[in-house]
Amino acid sequence: MKTLIQKIYVEEHHSFACRTYRTPDFETAWHKHLECELILITEGNGTALIGDYIGEYKEGDVYFLQGEVPHWFRKQEKQTIGSAIVIHFLTDFWGDRFLSLPEIKPIAKLLAQNNTGIQLEGDLSHEIATMIRRLESAEGMDRIQLLLNCMLKISLSAEQKVITMACSTTNSSAENSVIEAIIDYSFKHFLNPISLNEIAAITNMSVPAFCRFFKRNIKKSYLDFIKELRIGHACKLLRDTDRAILDICYNSGYNSWANFSKQFKVVLNLTPSQYRRQHKK
């Protein structure tokens, strides 16, 4: 198991890191780092776990994560390729005097939003994706200028949504191994009934101790975590297939239409049929 704290390597002639991570290097499990992260997904799709957020990611998605926000981009299929261009930088690499300039105030405000993760949307997402691709091969002052333009455009745009404001956590390597084991087991079995006794057993904890441990680290209850995994699976089927909604209900870990419909609306504030109409490809 990898440790929770990831060390980011920066070349001597650069002030921040920008490189492509592709399978198998893309498969970094639940982790965090001091650096802020601007990430463009270039291949693959799957589930993004970012702080207390669970949602799908796909090619072309762009995220900005504050330092210390734990995250894991977990591929949909083991045999598929996962790839992303990732920019890592410390908030103070610009220098405090630079961030105090009035022209840089929007960027400074964005960087001050601790424990936050955002996903870019619309034209902003496409524009930042283009600049990230250019930045990967840029050198010298062009790198600084491109990153500065990225952060300025993000800080001034409304085409973004905050997906997490979860507090960061400090875990030992042993605790992180337990978190990874829980998440891995959950992804393999979430379409089947999972009891708290069952999931607590793999951690060698009592049910109350497990519930406290999970809530402290993932910022939500385990039952809510499983619910969001199942609803996310249902959303993918609603968008990508023509299967009957009742069939999707039973293939998403639910054995009751009433419960599925209720939980779907709790998570997305839409009925399954409304979601399909809005998102059908």
HELIX and SHEET records of a PDB file:
HELIX    1   1 ASP A   96  LEU A   99  1                                   4    
HELIX    2   2 PRO A  102  ILE A  104  5                                   3    
HELIX    3   3 LYS A  105  LEU A  111  1                                   7    
HELIX    4   4 GLY A  122  SER A  137  1                                  16    
HELIX    5   5 MET A  141  LEU A  156  1                                  16    
HELIX    6   6 SER A  173  HIS A  189  1                                  17    
HELIX    7   7 LEU A  196  ALA A  201  1                                   6    
HELIX    8   8 VAL A  207  ILE A  218  1                                  12    
HELIX    9   9 TYR A  222  ASP A  240  1                                  19    
HELIX   10  10 ILE A  245  TYR A  250  1                                   6    
HELIX   11  11 TRP A  257  LEU A  268  1                                  12    
HELIX   12  12 PRO A  272  HIS A  279  1                                   8    
SHEET    1   A 6 ALA A  17  ARG A  22  0                                        
SHEET    2   A 6 SER A  83  PHE A  89 -1                                        
SHEET    3   A 6 CYS A  36  GLU A  43 -1                                        
SHEET    4   A 6 VAL A  62  LEU A  65 -1                                        
SHEET    5   A 6 GLY A 117  LEU A 120 -1                                        
SHEET    6   A 6 GLN A 160  THR A 164 -1                                        
SHEET    1   B 3 TYR A  53  TYR A  57  0                                        
SHEET    2   B 3 GLY A  46  ILE A  50 -1                                        
SHEET    3   B 3 HIS A  71  LYS A  75 -1                                        
END                                                                             
